[in-house]
């Protein structure tokens, strides 16, 4: 049972001055990549690094001017109801790999429509007995 309400795609900020300074993320907003009961995996675009942080030093960021990349990751993670995600950069495309329980055909169609002209590829493959991997590629 988790002690927090964070989920993949949430924009967060670190409220601990000590951790922020030590990790070089002071004033930056990150996006949740995955969660454990006590820790949250957060990716920061500016240094292009991710960290496992204790949930009690994080707060959801409200009214944030997120970059287009963070906004796109957030929308896709929420749409797919991702449990975890990874991002790869290949030349002129991004590849978002989301670990999901299930995805409806309608959701896949909505994602394709959302990406519109930037759409490159979308695939769904099994991952063990109870999960699937949804891979979304789009142009930078």
C-alpha positions as CSV (number, residue, x, y, z in Angstrom):
1,X,0.0,0.0,0.0
2,X,1.4,3.4,-1.0
3,X,1.5,6.4,1.3
4,X,1.2,8.9,-1.5
5,X,-1.0,9.9,-4.4
6,X,1.7,10.4,-7.1
7,X,1.2,8.7,-10.4
8,X,3.2,8.5,-13.7
9,X,3.0,11.8,-15.5
10,X,2.6,14.0,-12.5
11,X,4.7,17.1,-12.6
12,X,6.5,17.6,-9.3
13,X,9.2,19.7,-7.6
14,X,11.5,18.9,-4.7
15,X,10.8,21.0,-1.6
16,X,14.0,19.9,0.2
17,X,16.6,22.7,-0.2
18,X,19.4,20.2,0.8
19,X,18.4,17.5,-1.8
20,X,17.7,20.1,-4.5
21,X,21.1,21.7,-4.1
22,X,22.9,18.3,-3.9
23,X,21.2,17.0,-7.0
24,X,21.3,20.2,-9.0
25,X,17.6,20.4,-9.4
26,X,16.8,23.6,-7.5
27,X,13.9,25.4,-9.1
28,X,13.3,22.6,-11.7
29,X,10.1,20.7,-12.2
30,X,10.3,17.0,-12.9
31,X,7.9,14.3,-14.1
32,X,7.1,11.1,-12.4
33,X,8.5,8.0,-14.2
34,X,7.3,5.4,-11.7
35,X,6.4,4.8,-8.1
36,X,7.2,2.5,-5.2
37,X,5.5,2.6,-1.8
38,X,8.0,5.1,-0.3
39,X,9.9,6.4,-3.3
40,X,9.1,8.2,-6.6
41,X,11.2,8.0,-9.8
42,X,11.4,11.5,-11.2
43,X,13.0,12.7,-14.5
44,X,14.3,16.2,-14.9
45,X,14.5,17.5,-18.5
46,X,17.2,20.2,-18.0
47,X,20.0,17.9,-16.6
48,X,18.4,14.9,-18.5
49,X,18.7,12.8,-15.3
50,X,16.4,10.8,-13.1
51,X,16.4,10.2,-9.4
52,X,14.6,8.0,-6.9
53,X,13.3,10.5,-4.3
54,X,11.4,9.9,-1.1
55,X,7.7,10.9,-1.6
56,X,7.7,13.3,1.4
57,X,10.1,15.7,-0.2
58,X,8.0,16.1,-3.3
59,X,5.0,18.2,-4.1
60,X,2.8,18.2,-7.2
61,X,3.5,21.3,-9.3
62,X,0.4,23.3,-10.0
63,X,0.2,26.0,-12.7
64,X,3.5,25.1,-14.3
65,X,4.6,26.2,-17.8
66,X,5.9,22.8,-18.8
67,X,8.1,22.4,-21.9
68,X,6.4,20.8,-24.9
69,X,8.3,17.5,-24.2
70,X,7.1,17.3,-20.6
71,X,3.6,18.2,-21.7
72,X,3.6,15.4,-24.3
73,X,5.0,12.8,-21.9
74,X,2.4,13.8,-19.4
75,X,-0.5,13.5,-21.8
76,X,0.8,10.1,-23.1
77,X,1.5,8.7,-19.6
78,X,-2.0,9.7,-18.4
79,X,-3.7,8.4,-21.6
80,X,-2.0,5.1,-21.3
81,X,-2.4,5.0,-17.5
82,X,1.3,4.0,-17.4
83,X,2.7,2.3,-14.4
84,X,6.3,3.2,-15.4
85,X,7.9,4.8,-18.5
86,X,11.2,5.4,-20.1
87,X,12.3,7.9,-22.8
88,X,14.8,7.3,-25.5
89,X,16.1,9.9,-28.0
90,X,17.0,8.5,-31.4
91,X,18.3,11.1,-33.9
92,X,15.2,13.1,-34.9
93,X,12.6,11.0,-32.9
94,X,11.6,10.4,-29.3
95,X,10.5,6.9,-28.2
96,X,8.4,6.6,-25.0
97,X,8.2,3.1,-23.6
98,X,5.3,2.7,-21.2
99,X,4.5,-0.3,-19.0
100,X,0.8,-0.7,-18.8
101,X,-1.9,-3.1,-17.6
102,X,-4.2,-2.7,-20.6
103,X,-4.9,-0.3,-23.5
104,X,-8.1,0.1,-25.4
105,X,-8.1,0.4,-29.2
106,X,-9.9,3.8,-28.8
107,X,-7.0,5.0,-26.6
108,X,-4.5,4.0,-29.3
109,X,-6.5,5.9,-31.9
110,X,-6.7,9.0,-29.7
111,X,-2.9,8.9,-29.2
112,X,-2.4,8.7,-32.9
113,X,-4.7,11.6,-33.5
114,X,-3.1,13.6,-30.7
115,X,0.4,13.2,-32.2
116,X,-1.0,14.1,-35.6
117,X,1.9,15.1,-38.0
118,X,4.6,14.2,-35.5
119,X,3.4,10.6,-35.3
120,X,6.0,8.1,-36.2
121,X,5.1,4.7,-34.7
122,X,2.9,3.1,-32.1
123,X,3.2,-0.5,-30.9
124,X,1.8,-2.7,-28.2
125,X,3.6,-5.9,-27.1
126,X,3.2,-8.4,-24.2
127,X,5.5,-8.1,-21.1
128,X,5.2,-11.2,-19.0
129,X,1.8,-12.5,-17.7
130,X,0.0,-9.3,-16.7
131,X,1.5,-6.3,-18.4
132,X,2.1,-4.9,-21.8
133,X,4.6,-2.4,-23.3
134,X,3.2,0.5,-25.3
135,X,5.8,2.1,-27.4
136,X,5.1,5.5,-28.9
137,X,7.5,7.3,-31.3
138,X,7.2,10.8,-32.5
139,X,9.3,13.5,-34.3
140,X,11.2,16.0,-32.2
